[in-house]
Amino acid sequence: MGDVDVDAFDSLLRDEGQTLLRELSDYDPARELATATRLRRDHPAELVSAALTQAGLRQRAAAKFGAADAHRMYFTPHGVEQATRASVAAYRAARFTELGVRRVADLCCGIGGDAVALARAGIFVLAVDRDPLTCAVVRANAEALGLADLIEVRHADVAEVDTSGYDAIFVDPARRGGRGRVFDPEAYSPPLSWAVAAARTAPHAALKVAPGIPHDAVPEDAEAEWISDHGDVKEALLWFGTARPGLRRATLLPDHHTLLGTPLLPDPEPGTVGRWLYEPDGAVIRAHLVADVAARIGGRLIDPTIAYVTADDLRPTPYATAYEITDVLPFNLKKLKALLRERKVGVLTVKKRGSAVEPEELRKRLRLDGVNSCTVFLTRVSGAPTMLLGHPARA
């Protein structure tokens, strides 16, 4: 919460702070100045500032936690940004439960999103963080959600915590530094190498890493899982102590479809564009499982370097979105513009893979006006810049 300290946060948990938060339950950020002026007539300015900050954070958090939980919970700006989406945390907690886990040491726990999901799954959680304000927020969240008996919060450096009494470890290292997002796993805080060493001391473990982690950075004794939610890739996990070390998997929420990689499956040979084009889910692409999708639908690649699969027959799959292709043309802006005007296309969805053209710039240059819709793929086919026109397959 910016420069709010633990004492200022604690004031929100007292009666006057709770009264203010209830008053701000339908807070309108556009009227912040007027609201602050009104509230400061009856309450200390520092308390009003803390309450307004918290009300705004709760509104931001609703997208990840749902309004019902978000408006009871407490957050920090960094915590809202870094917290796991509730649906993903619940899925991970369910996997721990399937492994028979009953006690988890949640290292680098943040504001407690994962601890809450684990506790709701009936797992006892030791939630550890080195920031005192963050620890105060986790305690408040455990109390607010009725989970205090299952969540023990400890203010400590994770490297100094004895996890020997726990049957699983979960580590969510910080992946942002002073200059923004960190891409080198050894620049995480704590570094990935430390997290892997800690994971190997427990019967089971899960390490949260960036979805773009290089595959050669994944330890051989880890199962790697990429997770998307409603089509957006959210995270990757390195699991230890599962039955399938070395496996790659892609899991698609909210429907819990999981694609398990086939060992040594070769990439399909590229070929001509068929009637149907399949766009694999981002988790499938990150997990390098495009070949598995192609095998399921009897498809082929349109180019050895492009993650689009094509097929002559429609075989629906949860792991890719299918489009019916009507035109396969060399890239030519004038030709595209004329064709779309001829077909009275006013709504154009632009997708690209392997093309330098920016979708927004393309739309501006086309100046479309019509009643019909169309999807155009800007890509490469056998190395040549190509336009594929079509529309989503009908259910």
C-alpha positions, 0 to 999 in steps of 0.5 A: 500500500505504497508507503503505508506501514504496519501501524497504519495498516493495523489501524484499518483492522480496528473499529474506526478503520472497519467503519471506513472500509464499509463506507467505501464498499462502493467507492468510486475512484473518479470521486477520490478527492471529494470522498477524501475531503468528506471523510477527513472531517470525521477521521484522521487523514492517515486513516482515510488515506489508508482506507481509500488505498485499500478500497481501490486495491479491493476493486482491482483484486476483484478480477483475480479473487472474485468480488465476494472475497476481494471485498473482505480481503486486504492487499498491497499494490505489489501483492495485487499485481503478483497474486495468483488468480484464485482459479489457478491457486485452487487448481494447484491446491487440488493437485497437492491434495491429490498427492496426499499433501496435508501440510505445506510450507508456502515460501514467499507467500505474498498476500496469501492467495495461495495460502487461502486456496490451500487452506480451503482444500483442508491443508495446513499452511505455514505462510512465510514472507520477509516483509512485515507489512505483507505478513500482517496482510496475510494474517488479516486475510486468514482472519477475514476468511475464517481460515486462521486455524489453518494458516500460520504466518511467519515473518522470516527469511525463507532460507532460514525456515526449517521445513522438515515438518512439512510434506510439501513446499511451495515457492513463488519467487519474486520475478520483478526487480527495480527495472521491471520483470525479471527473465533470468531464473537466477535473478528471481528472489530467491534464485531458481537454483535455491528453490530447486534445492529446497524442493528436493528436500521435501516429499513433494514441491511446486515452484512457480516460474515465469511461463517463458522459462527456457525448457533447458532450465527445467530440472530433469527430475521436475514435471513442468506444467503450463497453465492458462485461464480463459485462454490467457497463459498465467504461469508455469509450475515445476512439480517435484515428487510426482509420478512423472518426472520429466513430463511436460503438460498444459492445463487449460482452466476453467474446464481443467483440460490437461494435455500430457506430452508424448515423449519423443513425439516428432514435429509433424511435417509441414504441408499445404494449408487445408480447409481448417486452421487450428490456433493452439492455446498459449499453454500448449505452445509454451509447453512445446506440445503443438505436435501433440495437438497435431497428432490428435487432429491428424494435422500438419504445420503450415511452416516448420517455425510457426505454431499453427496447425492445419487439417483437411477435416474438422476435429474439435479439440479443447487445446486449440481454436479452429477456424475455417479458411476461405482464402490463402493469399500472398501478403498484399495490403492492396489485395486484402483491402479490396477483398474485404471491401468487396465482401463488406467486412466492417469487423476484422479480427487480426491474428499474427504469428511470424509477421512484423505487421502490427494489427492496429496499424493494419486496421487503420490502413484498411479503413473498413466499413461494412456489416460482415466480419472476418478473421485474417491471419498474418503469418508464413506458409513454407517461409513465404509471407501469407494472408489466411482469411476465414472465420471461427468454426461453428460449434 
